[in-house]
Amino acid sequence: MIRDKFKLIKPGVYEMPKEAGMLVPARIYASETLLNAVEQDAIQQLINTAYLPGIQKYAIALADMHSGYGFPIGGVAAMDVNEGVVSPGGVGYDINCGVRLVKTNLTEAEIRPKLRELINLLFQEIPAGVGETGKLRLTNDELDELLVGGAEWAVKQGYGLKEDLEGIEEYGRMPEANPGKVSDIAKKRGRPQTGTLGSGNHFLEIQKITEVFDESIAEKFGLKKGQITVMIHCGSRGLGHQVASDYINVMLKAMGKYNIKVPDRQLNCAPINSPEGQDYLHAMNAAVNYAFANRQMILHWTRGVFEKVFGRSAEDLGMHLLYDVCHNIAKFEEHDIDGIMKKVLVHRKGATRAFPAGRPELSEKFRKIGQPAIIPGSMGTASYVMIGTQECLTETFGSVNHGAGRVMSRHGALRQKKGSDVLRELEAKGEVVKSTSLAGLAEEMPEAYKDIEEVVEALEISNVGKRITKHVPLGVMKG
C-alpha cells in the first residue's frame, strides 16, 4: 500500500523520501491510527504535490488530511517566488473559508435559559444555507470596494469595531486584491450572498470552555474555564467558488504555454510571476477580502442578537473578537529554508496559520504571545484554541490543521443516518440545534469526521501545536 512508503522519523511525523520526479520528500503529521485511516487517494495527492515546480523543503499534510481537489485537504506547500508556481488546487474552492472566535463574559448558568431564544433569533437575523440571499443590496461599485477593503470596509460601514481588525489575520484585508480580475459571473454569484453563513460544514456555535490547558496563555487571550464563546465558521460563498473555477480553466491552458508537467491535471498551475499566476493571486485576494467582510458582518449581527436577548450592550457582555484565521489561502511569507530566510508563497489548503511569538505579521496584541490557532469541531464535538510552536514554524511553515477532517463522504453520511436522528441525538446531549436542512445535519453528523481529540493530540505529539482551551457546543446554527 502507498502509505507503507511513509516511515516514522520522529513522534507524530511520517516521511516518504523523494522518488523519481518528486522535488522534495512528502510528510504527514499524524498518529499511527490517523495515518492508517487516510484514504489512498489523499496520500497520492500529497505525493503528487511534491512534483510542483519550485516547491520547498517538503510537501506537507496535517492530521486532518483527506481527499480534495489537487492538494489533499490539510495540505501545505511553500513555493520559491522566482521558480515556483501557484495552484488553485492548493487553495481550494472556498477561498478563505475561516473561523473566528468571539469572547463573552457570560456563564452557562446565564445563557442556558435563553439558549433556544438566542439560536432562533440568530437563525432569523443571519441568512444561512445553499444559495441564500443576504440582507445587503450592494451596487457593483460597492462590491468592488468590499473586495478591496475586506473587514476594514465592513467596519467603516458600521459592521463592528475598529479594534476587531487587530484580531484578524492580515488585519482583515489582503492589500493585493484587484476586483478587475474577478469575473462578472463570480461577482453576480457573490453580490446577493454577502453577509450569509453558507451551508455544508459552516456554522455558528455558542460554546462553553470546559478545559484550560495553559493558564498563562489562556489568561493573556482572555479565556477561562466556564466562559461562553461564539464561533463563526464560513467563507467566500459563491464568489470564491467561481474565482476558483474560472482560474482552474486559465491554469489548465497555462500549463501547456509554460510546458509544466504534473502527474495530476487537478494540480493545474502557472508560474507565480506569470500574467496568469498574478491574475489568480489578485482575484484570490479579492475573494479572501470578501470572506473577511462576510465574517465581520455576521459578527456584528451576532452581537446585535445577544444585545437584544440580554438587554445589555455587546461591550457590557464582553463580546470582543479573540481571533479570525484563514483556512484556504496562498500568502507570501518569509521562512527559513536551509538556514536562509527566504520569501515563499505558502499554500494552505484546509490548514490554519499558527505563528508563534515573534513573527512581524502578528499585531502588537499577539506578537509576544503567538496567535491563537482555532481548530473547529463538528456540532457534537469539541473545538480547540491552540498555539503554534517554534517547530511548527520551522517544519510546517507555521501551519496546523483546520479541523477534524472528514472520514465519510456527504453521500456516505446520508446513507448512515437521517437528519432527524442526528438532531434528536444532539438535543439529547443538551445542545440546541437549528438548521436549514435535515439532510445537511446528516451530512455533517459528528461520525462523519475524525476524532478531534486524536487530531489535536497528534499536533502535540509532533510538537507543532499546543492546546490552550477546549470549547464544547451548547447551541448550533447550521446552514
PEURCOR-V232352 format. One record per residue. N is the residue number from 1. PSI is psi in radians with two decimals (NA if undefined). OMEGA is omega in radians with two decimals (* if undefined). BURIAL is 1 if it has 24 or more other C-alpha atoms within 12 Angstrom, else 0. Layout:
N:PSI:OMEGA:BURIAL / N:PSI:OMEGA:BURIAL
This chain:
1:2.64:-3.03:0 / 2:-0.56:-3.13:0 / 3:-0.33:3.12:1 / 4:-0.24:3.09:0 / 5:-0.23:-3.12:0 / 6:2.19:-3.11:1 / 7:2.51:3.11:1 / 8:2.11:3.13:0 / 9:-0.32:3.00:0 / 10:2.91:-3.09:0 / 11:2.18:3.08:0 / 12:0.14:-3.11:1 / 13:2.14:3.11:1 / 14:2.41:-3.08:1 / 15:2.46:2.99:1 / 16:2.11:3.13:1 / 17:2.85:3.10:1 / 18:2.38:2.93:0 / 19:3.07:-3.10:0 / 20:2.17:3.13:0 / 21:-0.50:3.09:0 / 22:2.34:3.14:1 / 23:-0.38:3.14:1 / 24:2.82:3.01:1 / 25:2.89:3.04:1 / 26:2.40:-3.12:1 / 27:2.49:3.04:1 / 28:2.23:3.11:1 / 29:1.79:-3.04:1 / 30:2.88:2.96:1 / 31:2.92:3.11:1 / 32:-0.69:3.14:1 / 33:-0.80:-3.14:0 / 34:-0.70:3.12:1 / 35:-0.77:-3.10:1 / 36:-0.33:-3.11:0 / 37:-0.16:-3.08:1 / 38:2.41:3.11:1 / 39:2.55:3.08:1 / 40:-0.67:-3.13:0 / 41:-0.72:-3.12:1 / 42:-0.70:3.12:1 / 43:-0.70:3.10:1 / 44:-0.67:3.10:1 / 45:-0.69:3.10:1 / 46:-0.80:3.13:1 / 47:-0.74:3.13:1 / 48:-0.62:-3.14:1 / 49:-0.54:-3.12:1 / 50:-0.13:3.11:1 / 51:-0.17:-3.01:1 / 52:2.34:-3.14:1 / 53:2.33:3.05:1 / 54:0.05:-3.12:1 / 55:2.49:-3.04:1 / 56:2.44:2.98:1 / 57:-1.26:-3.08:1 / 58:2.71:2.79:1 / 59:2.19:-2.92:1 / 60:2.40:2.95:1 / 61:2.45:-3.08:1 / 62:3.08:-2.92:1 / 63:-0.37:-3.13:1 / 64:0.28:-3.00:1 / 65:2.44:2.99:1 / 66:3.00:-3.00:1 / 67:2.43:3.07:1 / 68:-2.75:3.04:1 / 69:2.05:-3.13:1 / 70:-1.70:3.02:1 / 71:2.67:2.89:1 / 72:2.63:2.99:1 / 73:2.32:-2.95:1 / 74:0.26:-3.09:1 / 75:2.52:3.11:1 / 76:2.35:3.06:1 / 77:2.40:3.11:1 / 78:2.36:-3.06:1 / 79:2.41:3.02:1 / 80:2.32:-3.02:1 / 81:-0.36:-3.13:1 / 82:-0.67:-3.07:0 / 83:-0.17:-2.98:0 / 84:3.07:-3.11:1 / 85:2.85:2.96:1 / 86:2.38:-3.07:1 / 87:2.13:3.07:1 / 88:-0.51:3.10:1 / 89:-0.22:3.06:1 / 90:-0.01:3.10:1 / 91:-0.80:3.12:1 / 92:2.94:-3.13:1 / 93:-0.75:-3.12:1 / 94:1.39:-3.09:1 / 95:2.30:-3.09:1 / 96:0.67:2.77:1 / 97:2.32:-3.06:1 / 98:3.11:-3.06:1 / 99:2.41:2.98:1 / 100:2.54:-3.12:1 / 101:2.24:-3.10:1 / 102:2.27:3.12:1 / 103:2.73:2.92:1 / 104:2.98:3.01:1 / 105:0.34:-3.13:1 / 106:2.76:3.05:1 / 107:2.94:3.11:1 / 108:-0.65:3.14:1 / 109:-0.61:3.14:0 / 110:-0.60:-3.00:0 / 111:-0.49:-3.04:1 / 112:-0.80:-3.12:1 / 113:-0.34:-3.09:0 / 114:0.15:-2.99:1 / 115:-0.82:-3.11:1 / 116:-0.67:3.09:1 / 117:-0.73:3.11:0 / 118:-0.86:-3.11:1 / 119:-0.73:3.13:1 / 120:-0.74:-3.12:1 / 121:-0.64:3.04:1 / 122:-0.73:3.13:1 / 123:-0.59:-3.14:1 / 124:-0.66:-3.01:1 / 125:-0.39:-3.08:1 / 126:1.88:-3.14:1 / 127:2.44:-3.10:1 / 128:2.64:3.05:1 / 129:3.02:-3.13:1 / 130:2.15:3.07:1 / 131:0.25:-3.06:1 / 132:2.50:3.11:1 / 133:2.38:-3.09:1 / 134:-3.02:-3.10:1 / 135:-0.44:-3.01:0 / 136:2.60:3.03:1 / 137:1.42:-3.05:0 / 138:2.47:2.98:0 / 139:2.98:3.10:0 / 140:-0.76:-3.13:0 / 141:-0.69:3.14:0 / 142:-0.70:3.11:0 / 143:-0.71:3.10:1 / 144:-0.68:3.09:1 / 145:-0.70:3.09:1 / 146:-0.74:-3.11:1 / 147:-0.45:3.08:1 / 148:-0.69:-2.97:1 / 149:-0.38:3.12:1 / 150:-2.42:-3.13:1 / 151:-0.51:3.09:1 / 152:-0.74:3.06:1 / 153:-0.78:-3.10:1 / 154:-0.75:3.14:1 / 155:-0.72:3.12:1 / 156:-0.46:3.11:0 / 157:0.00:3.11:0 / 158:0.11:3.14:0 / 159:1.48:3.09:1 / 160:-2.89:-2.97:1 / 161:2.64:3.10:1 / 162:-0.61:-3.14:0 / 163:-0.41:3.11:0 / 164:-0.62:-3.05:1 / 165:-0.47:3.11:1 / 166:-0.37:-3.09:1 / 167:0.37:-3.14:1 / 168:2.36:3.06:1 / 169:2.32:-3.08:1 / 170:0.39:-3.13:1 / 171:0.41:3.06:1 / 172:0.25:-3.11:1 / 173:2.14:3.01:1 / 174:2.07:-3.00:1 / 175:-0.36:-3.06:1 / 176:0.57:3.13:1 / 177:2.46:3.11:1 / 178:1.79:-3.13:1 / 179:-0.40:3.13:1 / 180:-0.29:3.11:1 / 181:0.03:3.09:1 / 182:2.23:-3.05:1 / 183:2.76:3.08:1 / 184:-0.60:3.12:0 / 185:-0.77:3.13:0 / 186:-0.74:3.13:1 / 187:-0.67:3.12:1 / 188:-0.64:3.11:1 / 189:-0.67:-3.03:1 / 190:-0.54:-3.02:1 / 191:-0.89:-3.11:1 / 192:-0.24:-3.09:1 / 193:0.05:-3.14:1 / 194:2.23:3.14:1 / 195:0.61:3.12:1 / 196:2.69:-3.01:1 / 197:-0.54:-3.11:1 / 198:-3.01:-3.04:1 / 199:-2.77:3.12:1 / 200:-2.25:-3.08:1 / 201:0.12:3.12:1 / 202:2.57:-3.08:1 / 203:2.91:2.89:1 / 204:2.13:-3.08:1 / 205:2.45:2.90:1 / 206:2.16:-2.97:1 / 207:2.87:3.03:1 / 208:2.37:3.06:1 / 209:2.08:-3.10:1 / 210:-0.37:3.13:1 / 211:2.51:3.02:0 / 212:2.16:-3.06:1 / 213:-0.44:3.10:0 / 214:1.73:-3.05:0 / 215:-0.70:-3.07:0 / 216:-0.88:-3.13:0 / 217:-0.68:3.11:1 / 218:-0.76:3.13:1 / 219:-0.72:3.11:0 / 220:-0.55:3.08:0 / 221:-0.22:-3.08:1 / 222:0.54:-3.13:1 / 223:2.51:3.09:1 / 224:2.79:-3.11:1 / 225:2.39:3.13:1 / 226:-0.18:-3.10:1 / 227:2.51:3.06:1 / 228:2.31:3.07:1 / 229:2.88:3.09:1 / 230:2.29:3.14:1 / 231:2.30:-3.12:1 / 232:2.15:-3.09:1 / 233:1.92:3.07:1 / 234:3.12:-3.03:1 / 235:-2.42:-2.98:1 / 236:0.18:3.00:1 / 237:-2.57:-3.06:1 / 238:-0.46:3.13:1 / 239:-0.87:3.13:1 / 240:-0.69:3.13:1 / 241:-0.73:-3.12:1 / 242:-0.64:3.06:1 / 243:-0.80:3.11:1 / 244:-0.84:-3.12:1 / 245:-0.77:-3.11:1 / 246:-0.80:-3.02:1 / 247:-0.31:2.96:1 / 248:-0.75:3.10:1 / 249:-0.68:3.10:1 / 250:-0.79:-3.07:1 / 251:-0.61:3.11:1 / 252:-0.68:3.09:1 / 253:-0.64:-3.09:0 / 254:-0.56:-3.11:1 / 255:-0.65:3.07:1 / 256:-0.72:3.14:0 / 257:-0.71:-3.08:0 / 258:0.16:3.09:0 / 259:0.81:3.11:0 / 260:2.21:3.13:1 / 261:2.20:3.08:1 / 262:2.68:-3.09:1 / 263:-0.16:-3.10:0 / 264:2.17:-3.12:1 / 265:-0.35:3.09:1 / 266:-0.25:3.04:1 / 267:0.50:3.13:1 / 268:2.45:-2.98:1 / 269:3.04:3.05:1 / 270:2.70:3.07:1 / 271:2.45:-3.10:1 / 272:-0.74:-3.04:1 / 273:0.11:3.09:0 / 274:2.81:3.06:1 / 275:-0.69:-3.13:0 / 276:-0.74:3.12:1 / 277:-0.76:3.14:1 / 278:-0.71:3.11:1 / 279:-0.78:3.12:1 / 280:-0.79:-3.11:1 / 281:-0.69:3.11:1 / 282:-0.72:3.12:1 / 283:-0.74:3.10:1 / 284:-0.77:-3.14:1 / 285:-0.60:3.06:1 / 286:-0.72:3.09:1 / 287:-0.66:3.06:1 / 288:-0.80:-3.13:1 / 289:-0.63:3.07:1 / 290:-0.79:-3.12:1 / 291:-0.70:3.09:1 / 292:-0.79:3.13:1 / 293:-0.69:3.14:1 / 294:-0.89:-3.13:1 / 295:-0.54:3.12:1 / 296:-0.72:3.12:1 / 297:-0.70:3.12:1 / 298:-0.68:3.06:1 / 299:-0.78:-3.12:1 / 300:-0.80:3.14:1 / 301:-0.57:3.08:1 / 302:-0.77:3.07:1 / 303:-0.74:-3.14:1 / 304:-0.68:3.11:1 / 305:-0.81:3.13:1 / 306:-0.70:3.11:1 / 307:-0.75:-3.11:0 / 308:-0.75:-3.08:0 / 309:-0.68:-3.08:1 / 310:-0.17:3.13:0 / 311:0.49:3.14:0 / 312:2.74:3.14:0 / 313:2.73:3.09:0 / 314:-0.62:3.11:1 / 315:-0.77:3.12:0 / 316:-0.52:3.11:0 / 317:-0.04:3.12:1 / 318:0.53:-3.03:1 / 319:1.30:3.13:1 / 320:2.48:3.10:1 / 321:2.21:3.01:1 / 322:-1.04:-3.10:1 / 323:2.79:3.08:1 / 324:2.11:-3.11:1 / 325:2.57:3.07:1 / 326:2.64:3.02:1 / 327:-0.79:-3.02:1 / 328:1.77:-3.00:1 / 329:2.75:2.96:1 / 330:2.25:-3.06:1 / 331:2.55:3.05:1 / 332:2.18:3.14:1 / 333:2.84:3.04:1 / 334:2.27:-3.14:1 / 335:2.77:3.12:1 / 336:1.98:3.09:1 / 337:1.85:3.14:0 / 338:0.76:3.05:0 / 339:0.02:3.14:0 / 340:2.27:3.07:0 / 341:2.16:-2.98:0 / 342:2.47:3.09:0 / 343:2.22:-3.12:0 / 344:2.81:3.02:1 / 345:1.92:-3.09:1 / 346:2.05:3.00:1 / 347:2.21:3.00:1 / 348:1.96:-3.09:1 / 349:1.84:-3.00:1 / 350:0.66:3.14:1 / 351:2.61:-3.03:1 / 352:2.36:3.01:1 / 353:2.42:-3.12:1 / 354:1.12:-3.08:1 / 355:2.29:3.04:1 / 356:-3.11:-3.13:1 / 357:2.58:3.01:1 / 358:-0.26:-3.11:0 / 359:2.29:-3.08:1 / 360:-0.36:3.13:0 / 361:-0.39:-3.07:1 / 362:2.53:3.07:1 / 363:2.82:-3.11:1 / 364:-0.53:-3.13:0 / 365:-0.54:-3.04:1 / 366:-0.06:-3.00:1 / 367:-0.55:-3.12:0 / 368:-0.11:-3.10:0 / 369:-0.71:-2.92:1 / 370:2.67:-3.09:1 / 371:2.58:2.99:1 / 372:2.33:3.01:1 / 373:2.05:-3.01:1 / 374:2.12:-3.09:1 / 375:1.74:-3.08:1 / 376:2.60:3.03:1 / 377:-2.61:-3.05:1 / 378:1.47:3.10:1 / 379:-1.30:-3.05:1 / 380:0.04:-3.08:1 / 381:2.91:-3.08:1 / 382:2.78:2.94:1 / 383:2.84:-3.09:1 / 384:2.56:2.84:1 / 385:2.21:-3.14:1 / 386:3.11:3.06:1 / 387:2.47:-3.14:1 / 388:2.72:-3.14:1 / 389:3.06:3.04:1 / 390:-0.60:3.07:1 / 391:-0.59:3.05:1 / 392:-0.76:-3.12:1 / 393:-0.76:-3.05:1 / 394:-0.45:-3.05:1 / 395:-0.66:-3.04:1 / 396:0.38:-3.10:1 / 397:0.66:3.11:1 / 398:0.77:-3.06:1 / 399:2.49:2.96:1 / 400:3.02:-3.11:1 / 401:2.84:-3.05:1 / 402:0.06:-3.14:1 / 403:-2.71:-3.12:1 / 404:-0.63:-3.10:1 / 405:2.37:-3.09:1 / 406:2.56:2.95:1 / 407:-0.09:-3.07:1 / 408:2.35:3.10:1 / 409:2.86:3.12:1 / 410:-0.67:3.09:1 / 411:-0.70:3.11:0 / 412:-0.71:3.12:0 / 413:-0.70:3.14:1 / 414:-0.50:3.11:1 / 415:-0.35:-3.07:0 / 416:-0.73:-3.03:0 / 417:2.73:2.98:1 / 418:2.63:3.11:0 / 419:-0.60:3.14:1 / 420:-0.58:3.10:0 / 421:-0.74:3.12:0 / 422:-0.76:3.12:1 / 423:-0.78:-3.12:1 / 424:-0.71:-3.13:0 / 425:-0.72:-3.14:0 / 426:-0.72:3.14:1 / 427:-0.54:3.09:0 / 428:-0.43:3.10:0 / 429:-0.05:-3.14:0 / 430:0.09:3.12:0 / 431:2.52:2.99:1 / 432:2.11:-3.01:1 / 433:2.35:3.07:1 / 434:2.28:-3.07:1 / 435:2.67:3.07:1 / 436:-0.27:-3.02:1 / 437:2.23:3.03:1 / 438:-0.61:3.09:1 / 439:-0.66:3.10:1 / 440:-0.62:3.07:1 / 441:-0.73:3.13:1 / 442:-0.73:3.14:1 / 443:-0.52:-3.06:1 / 444:0.34:-3.12:1 / 445:2.61:-3.08:1 / 446:-0.59:-3.10:1 / 447:-0.24:3.13:1 / 448:-0.10:-3.07:1 / 449:2.77:3.05:1 / 450:2.86:3.11:1 / 451:1.94:-3.10:1 / 452:-0.54:-3.14:1 / 453:-0.73:-3.13:1 / 454:-0.58:-3.14:1 / 455:-0.83:-3.13:1 / 456:-0.54:3.08:1 / 457:-0.62:3.11:1 / 458:-0.62:3.09:1 / 459:-0.67:-3.13:1 / 460:-0.65:3.11:1 / 461:-0.72:-3.14:1 / 462:-0.05:3.08:1 / 463:0.63:3.02:1 / 464:-0.30:3.14:1 / 465:2.71:-3.13:1 / 466:2.24:3.13:1 / 467:2.41:3.07:1 / 468:-0.91:3.14:1 / 469:2.69:3.08:1 / 470:2.33:-3.08:1 / 471:2.20:3.11:1 / 472:2.51:-3.08:1 / 473:2.41:3.00:1 / 474:-0.67:3.13:1 / 475:2.42:-3.04:1 / 476:2.26:2.98:1 / 477:2.16:-3.13:1 / 478:2.51:3.04:1 / 479:NA:*:1
